[in-house]
Structure formats: C-alpha cells, structure tokens
Amino acid sequence: MAETEISAYSTEDLIRVLGLTNPSIAQVQSAAKALAARMQVAGKPQMAAFFEQAEEKVVADLKAQETVEDAQDDPTSQLGQWWEYQYLQQQDQQ
C-alpha cells in the first residue's frame, strides 16, 4: 500500500497527518502513540505501524533541527569552540 509507505511523506506532511502544528517532541510522541493504539484496536496493524514509523521519523528530524540550532553550545563543534573562546582574558590588563 502506497499510503502507508513512510518514505512517501515529508516531515511536514507527517506532522499534519498527526494533526499538529509546530509541535514539540513530546507532542509528536503522544499523538503518534494515541493514533497507533487506536489503529491496533481497530484491527489495522499496518496503519499502527505507519504511525509508529511516523513518530520515529518526525522525532529524528526535530532532534536534528535542535542540534543545528544549538551548535554554539556544543564544545566539540568548531562554532562551540569559537563561542567558548570569544573573549579571552588579556594578561596585560591591570
């Protein structure tokens, strides 16, 4: 079934399918788990698996976006090192 092929959907599409706008990771997890449980009860295991895969994909993408935004706080990244040493103490100040 093409409609349950997770690769056919963008992250934005999956967020809309979950009925969310600008969600947090917790909101995505909650919505996806509720829909997957509803599909299991309805006897639609393929749809339940779709919502579980949707959760994984959206959460991974949201985490990747967070990582990019917080690169300055990561001391192992080049930007993080620049940020940390931006204002070095000068020895000639008294």
C-alpha positions as CSV (number, residue, x, y, z in Angstrom):
1,M,0.0,0.0,0.0
2,A,1.5,3.3,-1.1
3,E,-0.5,5.3,1.6
4,T,1.4,3.5,4.4
5,E,4.9,3.9,2.8
6,I,6.6,6.3,5.3
7,S,9.2,7.4,2.7
8,A,6.5,8.9,0.6
9,Y,5.8,11.6,3.2
10,S,7.9,14.6,4.2
11,T,8.2,15.6,7.9
12,E,5.8,18.4,7.4
13,D,3.2,16.0,5.8
14,L,3.6,13.7,8.8
15,I,3.1,16.5,11.3
16,R,-0.2,17.4,9.5
17,V,-1.3,13.8,9.5
18,L,-0.7,13.7,13.2
19,G,-2.9,16.8,13.5
20,L,-0.2,19.0,14.9
21,T,1.3,22.4,14.1
22,N,4.8,23.4,15.3
23,P,4.9,20.5,17.8
24,S,7.4,19.6,20.5
25,I,8.9,16.1,20.5
26,A,6.6,15.1,23.4
27,Q,3.5,16.2,21.5
28,V,4.6,14.2,18.4
29,Q,5.2,11.1,20.6
30,S,1.9,11.5,22.4
31,A,-0.2,12.0,19.2
32,A,1.6,9.1,17.3
33,K,1.2,6.7,20.2
34,A,-2.5,7.5,20.5
35,L,-3.2,7.0,16.8
36,A,-1.1,3.8,16.7
37,A,-3.1,2.4,19.7
38,R,-6.4,3.4,18.0
39,M,-5.4,1.6,14.8
40,Q,-4.4,-1.5,16.8
41,V,-7.8,-1.6,18.5
42,A,-9.5,-1.1,15.1
43,G,-7.6,-4.1,13.7
44,K,-5.4,-2.1,11.3
45,P,-1.9,-3.2,12.2
46,Q,-0.4,-1.7,9.0
47,M,-1.7,1.8,10.0
48,A,-0.5,1.3,13.5
49,A,3.0,0.6,12.2
50,F,2.7,3.6,9.9
51,F,2.1,5.9,12.9
52,E,5.0,4.3,14.8
53,Q,7.3,4.9,11.9
54,A,5.9,8.5,11.5
55,E,6.8,9.1,15.2
56,E,10.4,7.9,14.6
57,K,10.9,10.0,11.5
58,V,9.4,13.2,12.9
59,V,11.2,12.9,16.3
60,A,14.6,12.2,14.5
61,D,14.1,15.3,12.3
62,L,13.1,17.5,15.2
63,K,16.1,16.4,17.2
64,A,18.3,17.1,14.2
65,Q,16.9,20.6,14.0
66,E,17.6,21.2,17.7
67,T,21.2,20.1,17.2
68,V,21.8,22.5,14.4
69,E,20.3,25.4,16.4
70,D,22.4,24.7,19.5
71,A,25.7,24.2,17.8
72,Q,27.2,27.1,19.6
73,D,26.6,25.3,22.9
74,D,28.5,22.2,21.8
75,P,32.1,22.5,22.8
76,T,33.1,19.8,20.4
77,S,32.0,21.8,17.3
78,Q,34.1,24.5,15.8
79,L,31.4,27.0,16.4
80,G,31.2,25.9,20.0
81,Q,35.0,26.4,20.4
82,W,34.8,29.8,18.9
83,W,31.9,30.7,21.2
84,E,33.8,29.5,24.2
85,Y,37.0,31.4,23.5
86,Q,35.3,34.5,22.1
87,Y,36.5,36.8,25.0
88,L,39.9,35.6,26.2
89,Q,41.4,37.3,29.2
90,Q,44.3,39.6,28.4
91,Q,47.4,39.3,30.5
92,D,48.3,43.0,30.1
93,Q,45.2,44.3,31.9
94,Q,45.6,45.6,35.4
